Amino acid sequence: MKTPHDELPPLVVDSQSAPPEASCSTAFPTVARAPENGFYLRQMPDGLTLCHAQAPANDRGLRIDLLAGNVERRAAGGRQSPLARALGLRRHPRPQVLDTTCGLGRDSATLAALDCTVTSLERHDVLFALLDDARARAQTAPPVWLAAWRDLIHADACDWLAQAPDRVFDIIYIDPMFDAPRRKARPQKALAWMHELVGTDTDVASLLERARERAARQVVVKQHARATSIARPDRQVEGKAIRFDIYLS
């Protein structure tokens, strides 16, 4: 299915500063110098990093780090957090969850830390490469929750759900990339860069329809607090800045 990010030019890996054994797990073209415009990937000694040619000279780029303690902090609210309440973890612990839009991996990792068994899908080449690299680096000192994040799959969610009929998931989770509503503060760099890189998910209504056919218990869609729902949900769980729309199967 064609999406906005299909129109972007291919990104490159700048391996100039990488150690000899470093390599990118996804087959991007390799160049000696960074491009003059747009995004590019740099293989740094501490991991694969997304960089932007127009960023300030001291900008360190965007790298996913699963060992920095951020996952544990996000999971600290336990089953009282809006995410845990949306998934019904108090009544139904340890569900099988499919994260169809993994992005930077924050929700997949948090779900694993909340004792969910997680399978993640990411269709964007660059995001998948960053995630794959982060998971490989995390294996050097794996946190307890990493074992619950079973699979990371490079695939379009609609296509994968159509082609994997034998996989059963209690919950299917969708965190679509939408145009953000008006806000006073500038978005975090990670979110701003993701939006520029990926664009908006124009096929999310089709994904929701397919997910509702496949989820054993429910589909959970993460939204901005003021966003219009994709379809009429069965119930909602609201947080400070986000909302979870819940669709029962």
Secondary structure, DSSP 8 states (H G I E B T S, - for coil): ---GGGGS----EE-TTS-TT---SS---EESS--SSSEEEEEETTEEEEEETTS-TT---B---TTSSHHHHHTTTGGGSHHHHHHTTTTS-S-EEEES--TTSHHHHHHHHTT-EEEEEE--HHHHHHHHHHHHHHTTS--GGGGGEEEEEES-HHHHHHH-TT--EEEEEE---------SS---HHHHHHHHHH---TTHHHHHHHHHHHEEEEEEEEEETT---SS--SEEEE-SSEEEEEEE-
